[in-house]
Amino acid sequence: MTEVSSPPFTPRSIDHPREELGLFPLLRTMVRNPLETWPQPLFTEPLFWQRFAGRPLLFVMDPALIDEVLVAKAQVFPKAPIIRRTIGPAVGNDSIFTAEGAHWRWQRRAAAPPFRHATILGFVPAFGEAAARAASVFTDRAGETVDIAELMMATTFDVIVETMLSGAASFDTRRFGAEISHYFDSVGWIAALSILRAPSWVPYPGKRRARAGNLFLRQEMVRVIAARRARPGMTPDLLDFLIAAADPETGRAMTDEELADNLLTFVVAGHETTALALTWALWLIGNAPEVEARLLAEIAEVVGDGPVEASHVDRLVYAKQVVQEAMRLYPPAPLIPRIAAADVTIGGERVAVGTPVYVPVYAVHRHQMIWELPQAFDPERFAPERARALHRGAFLPFGAGPRICIGAAFALAEAVVILATLMRAIRFIPIGGHHPLPTIRLTLRPDGGMPMRVERRQTPISHQTGT
């Protein structure tokens, strides 16, 4: 049972439609925010059929059936073509994220070494240093309203550059982040045109800017690769492992184009996921004083007054629970699109080859059949004994099965270290009357950012009770 004595904070939720939208309202809403097109049965039923532009689409919400789709029958349900159409222009169609089959498998093996547990713990000082720089920015702006989302994006981007690219010099982090955001803002149009089966050459607002931004991102990656080939790093990082990797079946190495695609995948997805988890977590904590007090007490007991160290990470149990609960309510990747590669039966439903089969993670994480008070913010859901009882198909912030995010453990450790460092130094105070709207832009972003007032904590955390 939860130890929170007062009712848990419950964020305002989206008013999802009770019935399917007509084609034109669907397309209009899809461009604005695809999440608002999701019908209410996704939050109450185990399965739900919907028709998109006359074609059937199956949503799967039951954890056991999700496990069947993503794990047991993963080969029958490859990634849906819409992934290549929406994400491919940004990270390429043959990267570790978009590739399938043997080409995906050898890339996955090549990228694995930097994500082993011992290696991740070696990155903790870099996590802490990036967090300390962010805390310094907040301290300089004490008393002001700051866009938390923007600064978290910059902070986690710094981490990726330092740990995966050995601090590659002269990155224009502001422009890099801006170009990623510009592209993500155009994804609603891409999704709407996909529903209409429009060819990829059809123009839409922002397309030219998005293409120019994608070109800039890829050129930056090519520049970094050329510099590394000319001057290898002292300590191997992700880029070094990718350069040295060879396909065990063919012996071929990655071309510079493939290296650029994979670097973009890790830079874009790697920093975005953690930044959004932290953004939503800081806002939720700011609305939940008892959670904040307990979190501060744990930080004081485990970390004390020094920096967060590798030995602290596994002991910051409640901090991890807070991050996990934030990712439950606001999963950075809110949808997992798959497609049936053969005729198959799921939950007694016959699914024809070519049928899109989607796991709506945002809905699964708020499903009435799975969670008690599903809309409420309660980190105690992830207390170790309760977390062990969860079905593995019920909590999917990083996906599941063979395509689970390779950087999941990295992202979670990074988020815990940054959260502990920031909370010790800064109070994050929500803006009265501001209710951030979760909006799908490939990832689940707060529409308009996350403005919060920041204040410096006046006393050491060991003497605080959440003030």
PERALIN-V210993 format. One record per residue. N is the residue number from 0. PSI is psi as a letter, one per 40 degrees, with the letter a starting at -180 (999 if undefined). Layout:
n:N psi:PSI
n:N psi:PSI
//
This chain:
n:0 psi:i
n:1 psi:i
n:2 psi:e
n:3 psi:h
n:4 psi:d
n:5 psi:i
n:6 psi:h
n:7 psi:i
n:8 psi:h
n:9 psi:h
n:10 psi:i
n:11 psi:h
n:12 psi:i
n:13 psi:i
n:14 psi:g
n:15 psi:i
n:16 psi:i
n:17 psi:d
n:18 psi:i
n:19 psi:i
n:20 psi:i
n:21 psi:i
n:22 psi:d
n:23 psi:d
n:24 psi:d
n:25 psi:d
n:26 psi:d
n:27 psi:d
n:28 psi:d
n:29 psi:d
n:30 psi:d
n:31 psi:d
n:32 psi:h
n:33 psi:d
n:34 psi:d
n:35 psi:e
n:36 psi:e
n:37 psi:h
n:38 psi:i
n:39 psi:d
n:40 psi:e
n:41 psi:d
n:42 psi:e
n:43 psi:d
n:44 psi:i
n:45 psi:d
n:46 psi:i
n:47 psi:h
n:48 psi:h
n:49 psi:i
n:50 psi:h
n:51 psi:h
n:52 psi:f
n:53 psi:e
n:54 psi:i
n:55 psi:i
n:56 psi:h
n:57 psi:h
n:58 psi:h
n:59 psi:h
n:60 psi:e
n:61 psi:h
n:62 psi:d
n:63 psi:d
n:64 psi:d
n:65 psi:d
n:66 psi:d
n:67 psi:d
n:68 psi:d
n:69 psi:e
n:70 psi:c
n:71 psi:d
n:72 psi:f
n:73 psi:d
n:74 psi:d
n:75 psi:e
n:76 psi:g
n:77 psi:i
n:78 psi:i
n:79 psi:i
n:80 psi:d
n:81 psi:d
n:82 psi:d
n:83 psi:d
n:84 psi:d
n:85 psi:d
n:86 psi:d
n:87 psi:d
n:88 psi:d
n:89 psi:d
n:90 psi:e
n:91 psi:i
n:92 psi:e
n:93 psi:f
n:94 psi:i
n:95 psi:d
n:96 psi:d
n:97 psi:e
n:98 psi:i
n:99 psi:i
n:100 psi:a
n:101 psi:d
n:102 psi:d
n:103 psi:d
n:104 psi:d
n:105 psi:d
n:106 psi:d
n:107 psi:d
n:108 psi:d
n:109 psi:d
n:110 psi:e
n:111 psi:d
n:112 psi:d
n:113 psi:e
n:114 psi:e
n:115 psi:i
n:116 psi:d
n:117 psi:d
n:118 psi:d
n:119 psi:d
n:120 psi:d
n:121 psi:e
n:122 psi:e
n:123 psi:d
n:124 psi:d
n:125 psi:d
n:126 psi:d
n:127 psi:d
n:128 psi:d
n:129 psi:d
n:130 psi:d
n:131 psi:d
n:132 psi:d
n:133 psi:d
n:134 psi:d
n:135 psi:d
n:136 psi:d
n:137 psi:d
n:138 psi:d
n:139 psi:d
n:140 psi:f
n:141 psi:h
n:142 psi:e
n:143 psi:i
n:144 psi:h
n:145 psi:i
n:146 psi:h
n:147 psi:d
n:148 psi:d
n:149 psi:d
n:150 psi:d
n:151 psi:d
n:152 psi:d
n:153 psi:d
n:154 psi:d
n:155 psi:d
n:156 psi:d
n:157 psi:d
n:158 psi:d
n:159 psi:d
n:160 psi:d
n:161 psi:d
n:162 psi:d
n:163 psi:d
n:164 psi:e
n:165 psi:f
n:166 psi:f
n:167 psi:h
n:168 psi:i
n:169 psi:f
n:170 psi:h
n:171 psi:g
n:172 psi:d
n:173 psi:d
n:174 psi:d
n:175 psi:d
n:176 psi:d
n:177 psi:d
n:178 psi:d
n:179 psi:d
n:180 psi:d
n:181 psi:d
n:182 psi:d
n:183 psi:d
n:184 psi:e
n:185 psi:e
n:186 psi:d
n:187 psi:d
n:188 psi:d
n:189 psi:d
n:190 psi:d
n:191 psi:d
n:192 psi:d
n:193 psi:d
n:194 psi:d
n:195 psi:e
n:196 psi:f
n:197 psi:i
n:198 psi:i
n:199 psi:e
n:200 psi:e
n:201 psi:h
n:202 psi:i
n:203 psi:i
n:204 psi:h
n:205 psi:e
n:206 psi:d
n:207 psi:d
n:208 psi:d
n:209 psi:d
n:210 psi:d
n:211 psi:d
n:212 psi:d
n:213 psi:d
n:214 psi:d
n:215 psi:d
n:216 psi:d
n:217 psi:d
n:218 psi:d
n:219 psi:d
n:220 psi:d
n:221 psi:d
n:222 psi:d
n:223 psi:d
n:224 psi:d
n:225 psi:d
n:226 psi:d
n:227 psi:d
n:228 psi:d
n:229 psi:d
n:230 psi:g
n:231 psi:i
n:232 psi:i
n:233 psi:d
n:234 psi:h
n:235 psi:h
n:236 psi:a
n:237 psi:d
n:238 psi:d
n:239 psi:d
n:240 psi:d
n:241 psi:d
n:242 psi:d
n:243 psi:e
n:244 psi:i
n:245 psi:i
n:246 psi:h
n:247 psi:d
n:248 psi:d
n:249 psi:e
n:250 psi:e
n:251 psi:i
n:252 psi:i
n:253 psi:h
n:254 psi:i
n:255 psi:d
n:256 psi:d
n:257 psi:d
n:258 psi:d
n:259 psi:d
n:260 psi:d
n:261 psi:d
n:262 psi:d
n:263 psi:d
n:264 psi:d
n:265 psi:d
n:266 psi:d
n:267 psi:d
n:268 psi:d
n:269 psi:d
n:270 psi:d
n:271 psi:d
n:272 psi:d
n:273 psi:d
n:274 psi:d
n:275 psi:d
n:276 psi:d
n:277 psi:d
n:278 psi:d
n:279 psi:d
n:280 psi:d
n:281 psi:d
n:282 psi:d
n:283 psi:d
n:284 psi:d
n:285 psi:d
n:286 psi:e
n:287 psi:g
n:288 psi:d
n:289 psi:d
n:290 psi:d
n:291 psi:d
n:292 psi:d
n:293 psi:d
n:294 psi:d
n:295 psi:d
n:296 psi:d
n:297 psi:d
n:298 psi:d
n:299 psi:d
n:300 psi:d
n:301 psi:d
n:302 psi:d
n:303 psi:a
n:304 psi:e
n:305 psi:a
n:306 psi:i
n:307 psi:h
n:308 psi:i
n:309 psi:d
n:310 psi:e
n:311 psi:d
n:312 psi:d
n:313 psi:e
n:314 psi:e
n:315 psi:g
n:316 psi:d
n:317 psi:d
n:318 psi:d
n:319 psi:d
n:320 psi:d
n:321 psi:d
n:322 psi:d
n:323 psi:d
n:324 psi:d
n:325 psi:d
n:326 psi:d
n:327 psi:d
n:328 psi:d
n:329 psi:g
n:330 psi:h
n:331 psi:d
n:332 psi:g
n:333 psi:e
n:334 psi:h
n:335 psi:h
n:336 psi:h
n:337 psi:i
n:338 psi:i
n:339 psi:h
n:340 psi:e
n:341 psi:i
n:342 psi:h
n:343 psi:i
n:344 psi:h
n:345 psi:h
n:346 psi:f
n:347 psi:e
n:348 psi:h
n:349 psi:h
n:350 psi:h
n:351 psi:i
n:352 psi:h
n:353 psi:e
n:354 psi:h
n:355 psi:h
n:356 psi:h
n:357 psi:h
n:358 psi:h
n:359 psi:g
n:360 psi:d
n:361 psi:d
n:362 psi:d
n:363 psi:d
n:364 psi:e
n:365 psi:f
n:366 psi:h
n:367 psi:d
n:368 psi:e
n:369 psi:d
n:370 psi:i
n:371 psi:h
n:372 psi:g
n:373 psi:d
n:374 psi:e
n:375 psi:i
n:376 psi:h
n:377 psi:g
n:378 psi:e
n:379 psi:e
n:380 psi:d
n:381 psi:e
n:382 psi:i
n:383 psi:d
n:384 psi:d
n:385 psi:d
n:386 psi:d
n:387 psi:d
n:388 psi:e
n:389 psi:h
n:390 psi:i
n:391 psi:e
n:392 psi:e
n:393 psi:d
n:394 psi:h
n:395 psi:f
n:396 psi:d
n:397 psi:e
n:398 psi:a
n:399 psi:i
n:400 psi:a
n:401 psi:d
n:402 psi:e
n:403 psi:i
n:404 psi:h
n:405 psi:d
n:406 psi:e
n:407 psi:d
n:408 psi:d
n:409 psi:d
n:410 psi:d
n:411 psi:d
n:412 psi:d
n:413 psi:d
n:414 psi:d
n:415 psi:d
n:416 psi:d
n:417 psi:d
n:418 psi:d
n:419 psi:d
n:420 psi:d
n:421 psi:d
n:422 psi:d
n:423 psi:d
n:424 psi:d
n:425 psi:i
n:426 psi:h
n:427 psi:h
n:428 psi:h
n:429 psi:i
n:430 psi:h
n:431 psi:h
n:432 psi:e
n:433 psi:h
n:434 psi:g
n:435 psi:h
n:436 psi:h
n:437 psi:h
n:438 psi:h
n:439 psi:h
n:440 psi:g
n:441 psi:d
n:442 psi:i
n:443 psi:g
n:444 psi:i
n:445 psi:h
n:446 psi:h
n:447 psi:e
n:448 psi:a
n:449 psi:g
n:450 psi:h
n:451 psi:i
n:452 psi:h
n:453 psi:h
n:454 psi:i
n:455 psi:h
n:456 psi:h
n:457 psi:d
n:458 psi:i
n:459 psi:i
n:460 psi:d
n:461 psi:e
n:462 psi:e
n:463 psi:i
n:464 psi:f
n:465 psi:e
n:466 psi:999
//
